[in-house]
Every structure is written in structure tokens, then in C-alpha cells.
Amino acid sequence: MPAALVELFEGHSEDIAGQLSVTVPYGIFGAADESAARVCALTIPTTYNSLPRQSITGFEQINESTWKVVAKFAQPDASGGSDPATLTATYSFETGGGTQHIKQGYTGKSRRFSAADGATGSDTESAINFDKDSVNGVDIVVPQYQFSETHWFAPGLVTEAYKNTVGAYTGWINSVTFRGFPAGEVLFLGASGSQQANSYWQITFKFAVQPNRTSIAIGFSGITVDVKKGWQYLWIRYDDAEEGSGSNKHLIKKAVEAYVEDVYRAADLETVLGL
């Protein structure tokens, strides 16, 4: 059976000087352990005679299954209370530039300059920075959306096993829709947290988003990638091809195949992170 919460009248006090406040002691009976007692304490009413609950303090173990706690109800002031049950999750986001390595130009058309014919346009699928052996590509700045969530956790929830789970799932993507983003678009970047004076844990979780894409044309090669999920990796295989004629004939790199790879493992992030 769950623990029972009973209001105690001994020790009940009111202060009507300055900020109106009431201190109310409660007994918790039949609690299996401290964690169960704390869970039961959070069922203390959030108001008392219209005064909002400000804090729950003074956890005192009377015997193996009995605890005593003290709740303070007071007029709110500018600084607010420290009651963990009234602390809500916060959310923030930012947009910025991420880095992406590409080997193929966007339009598929290169402007080439040579001593023989000056500047000309050439439909060579725009393989970037290639030599006779490979296409080296270039790093570019691409839009990247990131967001974070800060949640409060009861002391008994943030165990060593939970911390290890958060660490283990860093670098995983969402296998199902997460915060409105379809599967494959959200990458979990990690979390940071600390235990506060009220014994509760404040943990911030960070995520990055890459949109899923469809019908991706690889220059003018005739290759079209039907679907690439946000954090999958797209790479291209090139073969040598000849361009020009006579003395201007030379080798270029021509895209012949495109591959989409899964490089991140996927999980139901909301479930595994306890969000």
C-alpha cells in the first residue's frame, strides 16, 4: 500500500507580521523508504488558506516507516519559493551554423578557368577539389537548429544507473517522433545536471536537429536519392571520366553511385531519458 499523509496539529504556526505565512507539520505513515516518503510528501496540498506552498523541509525519520516533514505556505515574494513540486521544466533553443563536409557542388555546374579557353562552364557534376586519385571536398557552414530542456527530478530517480543510461544514449537519434520532429531528425547531444539545495536534481538535456530530405539530386549525374533521414550519412562514389577533346582532353571525377548510411543508433529518446 502507498504511504499515507496526515496533517499534524502539534507545531502548527502562523505568522501575520510582514509576509503572511503558515507552517504545517505532516506525518507520513507506512513509507517503504526515504524515496517513498519524499514522493508522498509531494502530495501535500499546493495551497493552504489561499497561500501557495513555498517549501517542504525538515524530513525526520521517526521509525522504520514513519516520517515527519514540515510544509511552509506563504505569500509569494519576488524571489519565489523553493518547492520542487512547483518547479517546472524550461525550454530553450538556438539556431546557428554547423559544419558539413561536401564533395559535390549544389548546381552541378562548375566555372573552369584554363589558359587554353579562358573561363567556361562545364557540366561535370561539380566534384569539388579533386585530384587524379580522389575527390577531397570542402567544409561548408549549414544551418543547424539546437534546443535544450531543463527538468527537475526527485532524488530517488537520479540513480547511478540512470546517470549511466543518460551517458550511454548520448549520440543516439530518435526512433519515433520526438518533440514534434519525425524519426531520424533529433540527435541527443548529452546532458548536465546538479543536485540543488532542495535535494532535487536539475538536469539540462541538449539536442540537435537535421531535417529529413527526399529526392536529392546529385548534380547532373542522373542520380537521385529518394530518402535520407536527417542524421544518416550520404556519400558518393566517383569514377574517372574523360572531358574535352584533342589537346584539351583530360580526366575528371564523375559521380556513379550514391550511398545512404546509418551512422547513429536509434531509440525512443523520451522513454530512455525519462522525459
Secondary structure by P-SEA (a helix, b strand, c coil): ccbbbbbbccccccccccccbbbbbbbbcccccaaaaaaaaaaccccccccccccccccccccccbbbbbbbbcccccccccccccbbbbbbbbbbbbbbbbccccccccccccccccbbbbcccccccccccccbbbbbbbbbbbbbbbbbbccccccaaaaaaaaaacccccccccccccccccccccbbbbbccccbbbbbbbbbbbbbbccccccccccccccccccbbbbbbbbbbbccccccbbbbbbbcbbbbbbccccccccccccc
